[in-house]
Amino acid sequence: MANEALGFIPDIVLIHGKTTDSEIIPIAVNSSGQVITDTNDKGWFANEAALLLAYPNTIADPTVRDGWYATVGSGVGAPTIWLWDRAENQWEDSKANGLVTSVFGRTGIILPVANDYTWAQINKATSSITDIADVTIGSPAAGQLLQYTGALWENKNLIQGVPFAIHGSNFAIKPGYKGHIKAPFPKCDLVRIDMESSGGAGNTTSVIDIWKCTQAEYNDNATHPAVGDSITAAAKPTITTGVKMTDSTLDGWTKTNFVTGDCFGINVDSNDVAKILIVTPYFKWTA
C-alpha cells in the first residue's frame, strides 16, 4: 500500500502491524525513525475513498478504533476532521475544519474536563450561576440572597425582625407614643408583626398602632410620627386575653416600598395588665 495513495504528508513512512481482527494498521514514523506518539491520528487523506481504502467501515470489533480521527480533503471548506463512530461502525465527517493537535496537553479526541478554565476565562454573558452544580435558583426576586442549606445554595428572601421593647417600670403600660424604629434596609416591605407580653402579668388584652413617617418628616411625635401616619388600617396588632400574637397577612396595611430613613412610631392604644410588650415588625429586603 503506497504512502502516496493514502495521502499521508511527506517525510512519513509506515510500519504495518495487525490488530486482533487482522486489520492492517499503519504506525507512523518520521524520517528520523521516531514513532508519532498520537496513534489515534490516522493522518491526511485526499478524499473519503482514500480514507476508506486505508480504514474501511464495518469491522468486526469497532471498539478497537475508539478515539480515531483523520483529516480528509483540501481546498475551500476542507480539510475536515473525520471521527470514528463506534456505534455506527463507520467514519463520520465532523464538518470541523482544522486539526487541533492538543488542548492542555491532551491529544486525540479532546473532551472538556474539570478545571480546564479559570473563572476569569469564562464568558459571564452566556453562563449562569446555576451552571455551578450545587446552586439552585427558583423564581428569583430582587433583594434575595444565596443561602447555604448544608447541601445546596438556594435563593432566599432576606427578612429581618426589628424588636422594640415597651416597659411599664413594673406597672401596667400606659397608652401613648413610646418611640420608634427605623427601616433596616435601603428598600424593604413589611411582611409580619409579632407581639408578646412579658413581666409576669399573665394574660393581657393590648392594642398598638404603628405610625410611619420619613426621616425628613420626623420631629419626635410633635407632628410626626402621629396617628395620621398609621399604616395598620383596621387590623391593628392586638393581643386578646393572652400573651402573644402574630400576623403575616397585614390585611389593609400600607406595607411596601419603605426606604432608608423611614421611621415607624410605636403607639400603645390600650393595655390592661401587660408590664412589658415586645413588638417585632419583620422587614423583607426588596433590593
Backbone torsions as a table, in degrees:
resi	resn	phi	psi	omega
1	MET	NA	115.5	-175.1
2	ALA	-76.0	141.0	178.0
3	ASN	-60.9	-37.3	-177.5
4	GLU	-63.2	-38.7	-179.4
5	ALA	-64.2	-33.2	179.8
6	LEU	-79.2	-16.2	177.0
7	GLY	82.9	20.0	178.8
8	PHE	-70.3	152.2	179.5
9	ILE	-66.1	153.3	179.8
10	PRO	-61.5	164.9	177.2
11	ASP	70.8	18.3	176.7
12	ILE	-124.5	134.2	174.5
13	VAL	-118.7	163.4	-175.8
14	LEU	-117.6	136.9	170.4
15	ILE	-112.7	128.6	-174.0
16	HIS	-92.9	133.7	173.9
17	GLY	-128.8	-176.8	-179.1
18	LYS	-133.2	144.8	173.2
19	THR	-92.7	-177.4	-178.1
20	THR	-66.9	-21.7	178.8
21	ASP	-98.9	20.2	173.9
22	SER	68.7	13.4	176.5
23	GLU	-77.1	135.5	178.3
24	ILE	-76.8	126.7	-179.4
25	ILE	-122.1	112.3	177.5
26	PRO	-67.9	140.8	173.8
27	ILE	-111.2	120.7	-174.4
28	ALA	-77.7	133.4	177.4
29	VAL	-133.1	133.7	179.8
30	ASN	-82.1	179.7	-173.9
31	SER	-67.3	-15.6	177.5
32	SER	-91.3	3.5	178.3
33	GLY	84.0	11.8	-179.9
34	GLN	-91.9	130.8	179.1
35	VAL	-73.1	132.3	175.6
36	ILE	-66.6	126.0	-169.1
37	THR	-73.3	-30.7	-178.8
38	ASP	-85.1	88.9	-177.0
39	THR	-73.8	-9.3	175.5
40	ASN	-76.8	-23.3	-180.0
41	ASP	-81.2	114.5	-176.0
42	LYS	-94.7	7.7	172.6
43	GLY	91.8	-165.9	-177.0
44	TRP	-106.3	141.3	178.1
45	PHE	-130.6	143.6	-176.7
46	ALA	-64.5	-32.4	-178.6
47	ASN	-159.5	177.2	-178.6
48	GLU	-61.9	-38.2	-178.8
49	ALA	-60.6	-39.7	179.0
50	ALA	-65.1	-40.0	176.9
51	LEU	-61.5	-47.0	-177.1
52	LEU	-70.5	-25.3	174.6
53	LEU	-65.9	-40.9	179.8
54	ALA	-77.5	-40.8	-175.1
55	TYR	-136.7	85.8	-175.8
56	PRO	-63.3	156.3	170.5
57	ASN	-72.4	169.0	172.2
58	THR	56.7	78.3	177.3
59	ILE	-110.4	167.5	-173.7
60	ALA	-63.2	-41.4	-178.5
61	ASP	-129.0	92.8	-176.3
62	PRO	-65.6	-15.9	-177.9
63	THR	-69.7	-20.3	-178.6
64	VAL	-69.3	-14.4	179.3
65	ARG	-102.8	12.8	178.3
66	ASP	-53.2	128.1	178.3
67	GLY	88.5	-2.5	-178.8
68	TRP	-72.2	147.6	174.5
69	TYR	-152.7	159.8	-179.9
70	ALA	-149.2	159.5	177.6
71	THR	-105.3	127.0	-173.8
72	VAL	-128.4	132.2	172.0
73	GLY	98.7	176.5	177.6
74	SER	-158.8	170.1	178.8
75	GLY	88.4	-164.3	-177.1
76	VAL	-64.5	130.5	179.1
77	GLY	78.2	2.8	-179.0
78	ALA	-140.2	164.8	0.6
79	PRO	-75.9	163.2	173.6
80	THR	-121.2	161.8	-178.5
81	ILE	-91.3	126.0	176.4
82	TRP	-104.3	137.2	-177.1
83	LEU	-117.7	145.6	175.6
84	TRP	-80.5	124.9	-179.4
85	ASP	-103.8	103.0	-177.4
86	ARG	-60.1	-42.2	-174.9
87	ALA	-63.5	-38.9	-179.2
88	GLU	-91.2	-9.5	179.9
89	ASN	57.8	46.4	-179.6
90	GLN	-163.3	167.1	176.3
91	TRP	-80.3	145.4	177.3
92	GLU	-130.5	137.0	177.5
93	ASP	-80.5	118.2	-179.1
94	SER	-76.5	-13.4	-177.0
95	LYS	68.7	3.4	-180.0
96	ALA	-84.4	132.3	177.6
97	ASN	-93.0	139.6	174.3
98	GLY	86.1	134.1	-177.2
99	LEU	-95.8	121.2	171.5
100	VAL	-86.1	116.3	-175.1
101	THR	-83.1	-27.2	177.8
102	SER	-164.4	153.3	173.3
103	VAL	-136.5	122.1	-177.9
104	PHE	51.8	35.6	177.5
105	GLY	84.2	-3.5	179.5
106	ARG	-95.0	140.9	-179.7
107	THR	-121.8	177.9	-179.1
108	GLY	81.4	-147.8	175.4
109	ILE	-74.7	110.1	-170.0
110	ILE	-96.8	120.8	178.6
111	LEU	-114.5	150.5	179.0
112	PRO	-68.3	144.3	175.8
113	VAL	-132.2	164.7	-179.4
114	ALA	-56.9	142.7	175.6
115	ASN	70.8	18.7	173.7
116	ASP	-63.5	-36.5	-174.4
117	TYR	-128.1	150.4	174.7
118	THR	-85.4	166.3	179.0
119	TRP	-60.9	-35.0	-179.3
120	ALA	-66.4	-25.3	-177.8
121	GLN	-87.2	-9.0	-176.5
122	ILE	-82.6	136.9	176.2
123	ASN	-77.1	103.0	-176.4
124	LYS	-67.4	-21.8	-179.0
125	ALA	-69.2	-25.7	-178.5
126	THR	-111.1	1.5	178.0
127	SER	-109.4	167.1	-178.5
128	SER	-135.7	153.9	178.4
129	ILE	-61.8	-24.5	179.0
130	THR	-74.4	-5.6	172.0
131	ASP	-67.6	-18.9	176.2
132	ILE	-77.1	130.0	-168.0
133	ALA	-57.5	-37.4	-174.0
134	ASP	-102.0	24.6	176.6
135	VAL	-113.6	126.0	178.5
136	THR	-121.7	121.6	-179.8
137	ILE	-116.9	122.0	178.0
138	GLY	-127.7	123.0	178.2
139	SER	46.6	63.1	-177.8
140	PRO	-64.6	147.1	179.4
141	ALA	-135.6	155.1	-179.5
142	ALA	-57.9	136.7	177.0
143	GLY	91.6	-8.6	-179.8
144	GLN	-74.4	156.4	177.7
145	LEU	-125.0	161.1	172.6
146	LEU	-83.1	132.0	-179.4
147	GLN	-126.8	134.0	-178.9
148	TYR	-86.7	126.3	-176.9
149	THR	-91.4	-4.7	-172.6
150	GLY	106.0	-18.7	177.5
151	ALA	-131.7	-34.7	-176.2
152	LEU	-137.5	158.0	166.4
153	TRP	-94.5	126.5	-178.7
154	GLU	-130.5	151.1	176.5
155	ASN	-78.0	127.9	-177.6
156	LYS	-133.5	150.2	173.0
157	ASN	-70.1	141.4	173.6
158	LEU	-93.5	110.1	-177.6
159	ILE	-120.5	131.6	-178.2
160	GLN	-130.2	130.1	173.5
161	GLY	-87.8	142.2	178.9
162	VAL	-121.4	92.3	-175.5
163	PRO	-72.1	145.5	177.2
164	PHE	-133.6	121.1	-176.7
165	ALA	-99.8	131.7	177.0
166	ILE	-113.7	121.2	-176.7
167	HIS	-112.0	141.4	176.7
168	GLY	-104.1	12.1	179.8
169	SER	53.6	50.0	178.3
170	ASN	69.5	13.5	174.2
171	PHE	-125.1	165.3	175.9
172	ALA	-60.9	136.6	-177.8
173	ILE	-66.4	134.1	178.0
174	LYS	-88.7	148.7	177.3
175	PRO	-60.1	156.4	176.0
176	GLY	136.9	173.6	179.6
177	TYR	-73.4	133.5	-172.3
178	LYS	-118.8	-3.8	-178.6
179	GLY	130.9	-169.1	-175.5
180	HIS	-146.0	163.6	171.0
181	ILE	-120.9	170.2	-178.4
182	LYS	-117.4	153.4	174.7
183	ALA	-59.8	129.1	-173.9
184	PRO	-83.3	-12.5	-176.3
185	PHE	-128.4	158.6	177.5
186	PRO	-58.5	-37.2	173.8
187	LYS	-138.8	132.4	-175.9
188	CYS	-161.0	161.1	174.5
189	ASP	-118.4	151.8	173.3
190	LEU	-88.5	124.6	-173.1
191	VAL	-119.5	-11.3	-177.4
192	ARG	-169.3	156.4	171.8
193	ILE	-142.7	137.2	175.4
194	ASP	-118.4	153.2	171.8
195	MET	-147.6	134.1	178.0
196	GLU	-130.1	147.0	174.4
197	SER	-97.1	141.7	179.8
198	SER	-141.4	177.1	176.7
199	GLY	97.6	6.8	174.4
200	GLY	79.3	16.9	-177.9
201	ALA	-81.5	-13.1	-178.4
202	GLY	84.0	-161.9	-178.5
203	ASN	-60.9	139.4	-179.2
204	THR	-135.8	162.1	168.1
205	THR	-121.3	112.8	-172.4
206	SER	-137.3	138.9	-179.5
207	VAL	-128.5	133.2	175.7
208	ILE	-123.9	166.2	173.8
209	ASP	-130.7	156.3	178.9
210	ILE	-122.8	125.2	-178.1
211	TRP	-113.6	125.5	-176.1
212	LYS	-111.2	134.5	173.3
213	CYS	-142.2	167.1	177.4
214	THR	-81.7	166.8	176.0
215	GLN	-59.7	-39.3	-179.2
216	ALA	-66.2	-34.5	-177.8
217	GLU	-78.9	-25.1	-171.6
218	TYR	-59.9	130.0	173.1
219	ASN	-145.3	38.4	174.4
220	ASP	58.8	45.7	171.1
221	ASN	75.5	7.0	174.7
222	ALA	-65.2	-51.0	171.0
223	THR	-130.5	-21.2	177.1
224	HIS	-147.1	142.0	-10.0
225	PRO	-71.6	149.6	-177.7
226	ALA	-148.3	177.5	-174.0
227	VAL	-57.6	-29.8	178.6
228	GLY	-69.7	-11.0	179.2
229	ASP	-97.1	8.7	-176.2
230	SER	-56.9	139.5	177.9
231	ILE	-113.2	4.2	-170.8
232	THR	-96.8	-5.3	-178.3
233	ALA	53.3	-133.2	-178.4
234	ALA	-93.5	1.6	-175.2
235	ALA	-107.5	59.6	-178.8
236	LYS	-67.8	143.9	176.6
237	PRO	-58.2	124.3	-172.6
238	THR	-139.9	128.7	166.4
239	ILE	-97.8	124.6	-178.9
240	THR	-114.6	107.6	179.9
241	THR	44.3	61.7	-178.9
242	GLY	-166.7	-163.4	-178.3
243	VAL	-124.8	1.1	-178.7
244	LYS	-160.8	163.1	173.0
245	MET	-154.1	157.6	172.6
246	THR	-147.8	145.4	-179.4
247	ASP	-144.9	117.2	177.2
248	SER	-111.9	5.6	176.2
249	THR	-91.1	-44.9	178.3
250	LEU	53.1	50.9	-174.2
251	ASP	-61.9	123.7	177.5
252	GLY	82.7	-4.8	-177.2
253	TRP	-70.4	153.0	161.5
254	THR	-83.3	110.4	-167.4
255	LYS	-137.6	10.1	-177.3
256	THR	-128.0	163.4	171.7
257	ASN	64.5	40.0	172.9
258	PHE	-84.4	154.5	-175.6
259	VAL	-135.3	170.6	177.4
260	THR	-51.5	132.8	177.7
261	GLY	98.2	-19.7	179.6
262	ASP	-59.6	137.4	-178.3
263	CYS	-109.2	141.2	-179.6
264	PHE	-124.1	99.6	180.0
265	GLY	-75.9	141.6	179.3
266	ILE	-108.6	121.0	179.6
267	ASN	-121.7	131.1	173.8
268	VAL	-87.5	113.3	178.6
269	ASP	-77.5	-42.7	180.0
270	SER	-157.6	153.4	178.9
271	ASN	-162.5	138.1	177.9
272	ASP	-99.5	-58.1	-173.1
273	VAL	-124.9	-11.1	-174.6
274	ALA	-61.6	130.5	177.8
275	LYS	-94.0	-25.9	177.1
276	ILE	-138.4	132.3	172.8
277	LEU	-123.2	128.7	175.7
278	ILE	-106.7	112.9	-179.0
279	VAL	-106.8	125.6	-176.5
280	THR	-129.9	98.6	169.9
281	PRO	-77.7	143.9	178.4
282	TYR	-112.5	129.9	-178.5
283	PHE	-115.2	141.6	176.2
284	LYS	-109.1	127.2	177.5
285	TRP	-67.9	128.0	-177.8
286	THR	-114.4	10.5	172.1
287	ALA	128.4	NA	NA
